Amino acid sequence: MLVRHVLYLINVLVRTFERAIGWVVGVMDSIRLICSRRIVVGLFFDVLEYVDRWLLVGKRYLEQVRTSLRYRLYFEAVTRPMRARYKELKKD
């Protein structure tokens, strides 16, 4: 179940990144015809900074998810033997 959600998240991130690249290329092609090269390069760097901010937000979120999953896996590893033992004692 978790693997499906992770794959879905990766798919969404890849699709978003591809669309952002397509948008940047399209904007640069249309602006290059209108404006000078310096303005196009400045706009490109502004867009890259914006994308970088969003990627940083995503990175922080995924780090929090990784920490939560690490604690959850540790909790399961610790409590699973106790749970099995209590079930065994309950049966007797």
N, C-alpha and C positions, 0 to 999 in steps of 0.2 A: 504494500500500500504506500509506504513512504517512498519507495523507488519511483512509483508512478508520479507522485507529486514533484519529486526532484527533477525527473525527466521533463515534466510539464513546465516547470520553472525555467529549466535550461532552454527549452524550446522557445518560450516566450522571450527570454533575454536575447537569444540569437536572432529571432525574427525582428525584435525591436532594434537591435544593432544594425541589421541589414537594411531596415527601413530608414534609419538615421543616416547611414552611408548614402543610400539612394537619394535621400532628400538633400544632403549636403552637395552631392555631385550635381543634382539638378539645379539647385540654387546657384552654384558656382558657374555652371554653364550659362544660365540666363543672365547673371549679373556681369559676367565677363564681357558680354556683348555691350552692356550699358556703361559700366564703370571701368575705372583703371585697375591695373593689377594690384596696386597697393591696397585699395579698398577691399578687393576680393580676398586677399590674404588676411587682412585684419578681420573681416567677417568670418572667414574660415577658423581663425584662432578663437574668436568669440564663441562660435558654435562648439568647437572642441572643448573649451573651458566649461560650457554648459553641460555637455555630455559627460565630461570628467566629474563634475559635481554629482550627477545622477549615478554614475558608476561607483563613486565613493559611498553614496548613501546605500546602494545595493551591497557593496562590500561589507559595510558595517552591519547591515541587517544579516547577511549570511554568516558573519563572524558570530553574531549573537545566536543564530540558529545552531551553529556548530557547537558553541558552548552549551546550549540547552540540551542538544542531543548527547553530548559527552556526559553530562550529569545524569541524563535519563538512562543511558546505557549502563553507567556505573551503578545507579540505583537498582536497575533490574538485575544486574549481576550480583548485587549484594542481597537483595530480597528474595530472589528466586529459590535459593537453597532453603531459606527459612520457610517460605510458603510451602515448599514440597514437604518439609519436615512436619509442619503443622497439619497438613492434609493427612500425612501418614499417622500422626498421633490421633487425629480425629477419627480415623477409620477404626482404630483399635479400641 
